[in-house]
């Protein structure tokens, strides 16, 4: 059994693999106040829900974009699961080459996504991860990670509107009846849902100009379902892309 942990700014996503099969998965809120023992006990209890014993784990692989919590998760794994995790960095053995100006500044989740896309879909590809940030990542036909674009995630944008505009309410992120909102709630939903769909289409067009017309578009992330129904430019929706990328990275470096 392999435990995969993806620590993001908003969500902590955990997967348990038996060989290539994702046996169980959990998506939790990232808690910056939680201590290593709390994380360790939580993960341990989740494993118990699917009758997985510590001794059945062959390894743990961790990606983190929250530096201040990375060490806590590493300590939690060591103290409560009895092994140190493989923490994803750019200097591990990978099936891609990273051509970013500073490879070590590429988020570990973006590396995992690119590794999975190279394995399952091949390049050229545009990988869109809808999370706290929405990231667009470019993979060449040669398996080169070229870089990409980063912008606020749709949830982050909605929260910013509610926080900084006194007369705008908190809203549910779903498509309104019309792109022309007839009230404030529907107008905000139209701007966010259809606006982000148009943004996706625009950036995909620009990426395709650079990568070629055969470029595939793969989408993942916690907010992927909010957008994918509003645009036809996404070829594949892969909600567990990052976890599968972590599994592949572990196999490459075991």
C-alpha positions as CSV (number, residue, x, y, z in Angstrom):
1,X,0.0,0.0,0.0
2,X,1.2,3.5,-0.8
3,X,-0.1,6.6,1.0
4,X,-0.1,9.8,-1.1
5,X,-0.5,13.2,0.5
6,X,-1.1,16.5,-1.3
7,X,-0.9,19.5,1.0
8,X,-2.4,22.6,-0.5
9,X,-3.3,26.0,0.8
10,X,-7.0,25.1,1.2
11,X,-7.2,21.3,1.1
12,X,-5.2,18.4,2.3
13,X,-5.9,15.5,-0.1
14,X,-4.9,12.0,0.8
15,X,-5.0,8.9,-1.3
16,X,-4.4,5.2,-0.5
17,X,-3.1,3.1,-3.4
18,X,-2.9,-0.7,-3.8
19,X,-0.5,-0.9,-6.7
20,X,-2.1,1.4,-9.3
21,X,-5.6,1.3,-7.8
22,X,-6.8,4.2,-5.7
23,X,-8.5,2.3,-2.9
24,X,-9.6,5.3,-0.8
25,X,-9.3,9.0,-0.9
26,X,-10.1,11.9,1.5
27,X,-10.2,15.7,1.0
28,X,-9.8,17.6,4.3
29,X,-9.4,21.3,5.1
30,X,-5.8,22.5,5.6
31,X,-5.5,23.7,9.2
32,X,-2.5,25.9,9.9
33,X,-3.0,25.6,13.6
34,X,-2.8,21.8,13.7
35,X,0.3,20.2,15.2
36,X,2.2,17.1,14.0
37,X,0.5,14.8,16.5
38,X,-3.0,16.1,15.4
39,X,-2.2,15.5,11.7
40,X,-0.7,12.1,12.6
41,X,-3.7,10.9,14.6
42,X,-6.1,12.1,11.9
43,X,-4.3,10.3,9.1
44,X,-4.0,7.2,11.3
45,X,-7.7,7.2,12.0
46,X,-8.5,7.6,8.3
47,X,-6.4,4.6,7.4
48,X,-8.2,2.6,10.1
49,X,-11.6,3.3,8.4
50,X,-10.4,1.1,5.5
51,X,-8.7,-1.5,7.6
52,X,-5.2,-0.4,6.6
53,X,-2.6,-1.2,9.2
54,X,0.7,0.7,9.5
55,X,2.7,-2.4,8.6
56,X,0.8,-2.7,5.3
57,X,2.2,0.7,4.1
58,X,5.1,0.3,1.7
59,X,5.7,4.0,1.5
60,X,4.4,7.6,1.8
61,X,4.9,10.4,-0.7
62,X,4.2,14.0,0.1
63,X,3.7,17.1,-2.1
64,X,3.4,20.4,-0.3
65,X,2.9,24.0,-1.3
66,X,2.7,25.2,2.3
67,X,6.3,25.3,3.5
68,X,5.4,26.1,7.1
69,X,3.4,22.9,7.3
70,X,5.6,20.5,5.4
71,X,7.8,19.7,8.4
72,X,4.7,19.0,10.5
73,X,3.4,16.5,8.0
74,X,6.8,14.9,7.7
75,X,7.0,14.6,11.5
76,X,3.4,13.3,11.7
77,X,4.3,10.5,9.2
78,X,7.5,9.6,11.1
79,X,6.0,9.6,14.5
80,X,2.6,8.0,13.8
81,X,3.1,5.9,10.7
82,X,6.6,4.8,11.4
83,X,8.3,6.1,8.2
84,X,9.6,9.2,6.6
85,X,7.7,10.4,3.5
86,X,9.3,11.0,0.1
87,X,8.8,14.7,-0.2
88,X,8.5,15.8,-3.8
89,X,11.2,18.3,-5.1
90,X,12.5,19.1,-8.6
91,X,15.7,17.0,-8.0
92,X,13.9,13.7,-7.8
93,X,14.0,11.2,-10.7
94,X,11.1,12.1,-12.9
95,X,9.8,11.3,-16.4
96,X,9.9,15.0,-17.4
97,X,12.6,17.6,-17.6
98,X,11.9,20.9,-15.9
99,X,12.9,23.9,-18.0
100,X,11.6,26.6,-15.5
101,X,14.1,29.3,-14.8
102,X,14.3,28.1,-11.2
103,X,13.1,24.4,-11.1
104,X,13.1,24.4,-7.3
105,X,10.4,27.1,-7.3
106,X,7.9,25.0,-9.2
107,X,5.1,23.8,-6.9
108,X,5.3,20.1,-6.0
109,X,1.7,19.7,-7.1
110,X,2.5,21.1,-10.5
111,X,5.4,18.6,-10.8
112,X,3.1,15.7,-9.8
113,X,0.4,16.9,-12.3
114,X,3.0,17.1,-15.1
115,X,4.4,13.6,-14.3
116,X,0.9,12.1,-14.5
117,X,0.0,13.8,-17.7
118,X,3.2,12.7,-19.3
119,X,2.5,9.1,-18.3
120,X,-1.2,8.9,-19.1
121,X,-1.7,11.5,-21.9
122,X,1.6,12.6,-23.3
123,X,2.6,16.0,-24.6
124,X,2.0,18.6,-25.9
125,X,-0.5,19.3,-23.1
126,X,-1.9,22.1,-21.1
127,X,-2.7,21.0,-17.5
128,X,-5.2,23.2,-15.6
129,X,-5.4,22.7,-11.8
130,X,-8.4,24.5,-10.3
131,X,-7.4,25.0,-6.6
132,X,-6.7,28.0,-4.3
133,X,-4.9,29.3,-7.3
134,X,-5.8,28.3,-10.9
135,X,-2.6,27.1,-12.6
136,X,-2.0,26.5,-16.3
137,X,1.0,24.3,-17.0
138,X,2.6,23.6,-20.4
139,X,4.2,20.3,-21.3
140,X,6.0,19.9,-24.6
141,X,5.9,16.9,-26.9
142,X,9.3,16.0,-25.6
143,X,8.1,15.8,-22.0
144,X,9.5,19.2,-21.0
145,X,7.8,21.2,-18.3
146,X,8.0,24.7,-19.8
147,X,6.2,26.8,-17.2
148,X,2.7,28.2,-17.3
149,X,0.4,30.8,-15.9
150,X,-0.9,31.4,-12.3
151,X,-4.0,33.3,-11.3
152,X,-6.4,33.4,-8.3
153,X,-8.7,30.4,-8.0
154,X,-12.4,30.9,-8.5
155,X,-13.0,30.4,-4.7
156,X,-10.3,32.9,-3.9
157,X,-11.8,35.4,-6.3
158,X,-15.3,35.0,-4.8
159,X,-13.9,35.5,-1.3
160,X,-12.0,38.6,-2.4
161,X,-15.2,40.1,-3.8
162,X,-17.1,39.4,-0.6
163,X,-14.3,40.6,1.7
164,X,-13.4,43.8,-0.1
165,X,-16.7,45.0,-1.6
166,X,-19.1,46.0,1.2
167,X,-22.3,45.5,-0.8
168,X,-21.4,42.2,-2.4
169,X,-22.6,39.1,-0.5
170,X,-21.1,35.6,-0.1
171,X,-22.5,33.4,-2.8
172,X,-22.6,29.8,-3.9
173,X,-20.3,29.0,-6.7
174,X,-22.7,27.7,-9.4
175,X,-24.0,28.7,-12.8
176,X,-26.8,31.2,-12.7
177,X,-29.9,31.1,-15.0
178,X,-28.4,33.5,-17.5
179,X,-25.0,35.1,-18.2
180,X,-26.9,38.4,-17.7
181,X,-27.6,38.4,-14.0
182,X,-30.9,40.0,-13.0
183,X,-29.8,40.4,-9.3
184,X,-26.6,40.8,-7.4
185,X,-26.2,37.1,-6.6
186,X,-26.7,36.0,-10.2
187,X,-24.5,38.8,-11.5
188,X,-21.7,37.6,-9.3
189,X,-22.2,34.0,-10.3
190,X,-22.2,35.0,-13.9
191,X,-19.0,36.9,-13.6
192,X,-17.2,34.2,-11.7
193,X,-18.5,31.0,-13.5
194,X,-18.8,32.3,-17.1
195,X,-15.9,34.7,-16.6
196,X,-13.5,31.9,-15.5
197,X,-14.8,29.7,-18.4
198,X,-14.0,32.5,-20.9
199,X,-10.6,32.9,-19.2
200,X,-9.9,29.2,-19.6
201,X,-10.9,29.3,-23.3
202,X,-8.7,32.4,-23.9
203,X,-5.6,30.9,-22.2
204,X,-6.0,27.5,-23.8
205,X,-6.1,29.3,-27.2
206,X,-2.9,31.2,-26.4
207,X,-1.2,28.0,-25.1
208,X,-2.2,26.1,-28.2
209,X,-0.5,28.9,-30.3
210,X,2.7,28.0,-28.5
211,X,2.4,24.2,-28.2
212,X,0.6,23.3,-31.4
213,X,-2.9,22.4,-32.5
214,X,-2.5,18.8,-31.2
215,X,-2.2,20.1,-27.6
216,X,-4.4,18.2,-25.2
217,X,-6.1,19.9,-22.2
218,X,-6.3,18.1,-18.9
219,X,-8.2,19.5,-15.9
220,X,-8.0,18.6,-12.2
221,X,-8.3,20.3,-8.8
222,X,-11.0,20.8,-6.1
223,X,-12.9,23.4,-8.2
224,X,-12.8,21.5,-11.5
225,X,-16.5,20.7,-11.5
226,X,-17.4,24.4,-11.3
227,X,-16.0,25.2,-14.7
228,X,-15.8,22.1,-16.8
229,X,-19.5,22.1,-17.6
230,X,-19.3,25.6,-19.0
231,X,-16.6,25.1,-21.7
232,X,-15.8,22.6,-24.4
233,X,-12.1,23.2,-24.6
234,X,-11.2,20.6,-21.9
235,X,-10.4,17.2,-23.3
236,X,-10.0,15.2,-20.1
237,X,-11.1,15.7,-16.5
238,X,-8.9,13.8,-14.1
239,X,-9.8,14.6,-10.4
240,X,-7.1,12.4,-8.9
241,X,-4.3,13.5,-11.3
242,X,-2.1,14.8,-8.6
243,X,-2.4,11.7,-6.4
244,X,-1.5,9.5,-9.4
245,X,1.4,11.7,-10.1
246,X,2.7,11.2,-6.6
247,X,2.3,7.5,-7.0
248,X,4.3,7.5,-10.2
249,X,7.0,9.7,-8.6
250,X,7.3,7.3,-5.6
251,X,7.7,4.3,-8.0
252,X,10.4,6.2,-9.9
253,X,12.4,6.9,-6.8
254,X,11.8,3.8,-4.6
